Structures are given as C-alpha cells and as structure tokens.
C-alpha cells in the first residue's frame, strides 16, 4: 500500500519530532545520572542489573519525551481564526 504525499509528509513530520523527543530523553537520563538525582545513580550502580535499570529508565523517559514532542508538534500545526 502506497502512501499519499500528504500522509508521507505528516509521518515524516511526526518522526522528526519523535527523534527530538528521544534525544531529549537521552540527555535527561545522562543529566539524572551525572548529578545522581535522588541517589538514583548510586542505587543503580549497587545493583547487578545496572544496565537493565538504565535501559528501563531510558525506555520510560523515551515514551514520555517522545510523546510530549509529538503532541506539542501536533498542537502547534495550525489554528483556526475567528
């Protein structure tokens, strides 16, 4: 099934904003771990599954920031004027 040009542009638009959200999630995780916010880094590094915990944190942040970036991009697309 082939996409229409306007559908392809819309998906590309959303994908670009999703990538921005994913990048923001990675930066935020690095900042959380670099500053040891709430002792989270210390707790993670004390565990044997530290990489799994880091991956789960990144997964949760990616869902949040990716959805936020896509939602904002949709909301600012256009507004009807009175």
VMD Tcl script that draws the C-alpha trace (Angstrom):
set ca {
  {0.00 0.00 0.00}
  {1.43 3.30 -1.07}
  {1.08 6.46 0.99}
  {-0.25 9.68 -0.44}
  {2.24 12.57 -0.45}
  {0.43 14.42 2.35}
  {0.42 11.26 4.50}
  {4.12 10.75 3.89}
  {4.85 14.37 4.87}
  {2.75 14.03 8.03}
  {4.55 10.85 9.09}
  {7.92 12.46 8.39}
  {6.90 15.47 10.46}
  {5.93 13.25 13.40}
  {9.06 11.11 13.05}
  {11.32 14.18 13.19}
  {9.65 15.34 16.38}
  {9.82 11.84 17.85}
  {13.58 11.81 17.24}
  {13.89 15.17 19.01}
  {11.95 13.74 21.96}
  {14.17 10.65 22.08}
  {17.29 12.81 22.05}
  {15.87 14.90 24.89}
  {15.18 11.71 26.86}
  {18.78 10.57 26.44}
  {20.11 13.95 27.53}
  {17.79 13.97 30.55}
  {18.90 10.47 31.59}
  {22.55 11.48 31.34}
  {21.82 14.55 33.48}
  {19.94 12.46 36.06}
  {22.81 10.00 36.33}
  {25.55 12.65 36.18}
  {24.03 14.63 39.05}
  {22.97 11.49 40.96}
  {19.49 12.96 41.33}
  {17.81 11.40 44.34}
  {20.69 8.95 44.72}
  {19.47 7.11 41.63}
  {22.92 6.52 40.13}
  {24.18 5.13 43.43}
  {21.21 2.75 43.62}
  {21.65 1.65 40.02}
  {25.37 1.02 40.33}
  {24.84 -1.01 43.52}
  {22.67 -3.44 41.55}
  {23.94 -6.30 39.41}
  {21.42 -5.35 36.70}
  {22.58 -1.75 36.36}
  {22.40 -1.78 32.57}
  {18.89 -3.18 32.61}
  {17.84 -0.45 35.05}
  {19.46 2.21 32.86}
  {17.66 0.79 29.80}
  {14.31 0.76 31.62}
  {14.81 4.36 32.74}
  {15.64 5.35 29.17}
  {12.59 3.47 27.88}
  {10.26 5.31 30.26}
  {11.82 8.68 29.51}
  {11.68 7.98 25.76}
  {7.95 7.24 25.91}
  {7.36 10.42 27.91}
  {9.56 12.82 25.96}
  {8.74 11.30 22.55}
  {5.01 11.60 23.20}
  {5.44 15.12 24.53}
  {7.39 16.26 21.47}
  {4.90 14.69 19.06}
  {1.91 16.09 20.97}
  {3.32 19.61 21.01}
  {4.12 19.41 17.29}
  {0.52 18.42 16.52}
  {-0.92 21.16 18.71}
  {1.09 23.93 17.04}
  {0.35 22.83 13.46}
  {-2.38 25.31 12.82}
  {-5.09 27.25 14.47}
  {-8.44 28.32 13.20}
  {-9.02 32.05 13.33}
  {-12.34 33.60 14.29}
}
mol new
graphics top color blue
foreach p $ca { graphics top sphere $p radius 0.5 }
foreach p [lrange $ca 0 end-1] q [lrange $ca 1 end] { graphics top cylinder $p $q radius 0.2 }
display resetview
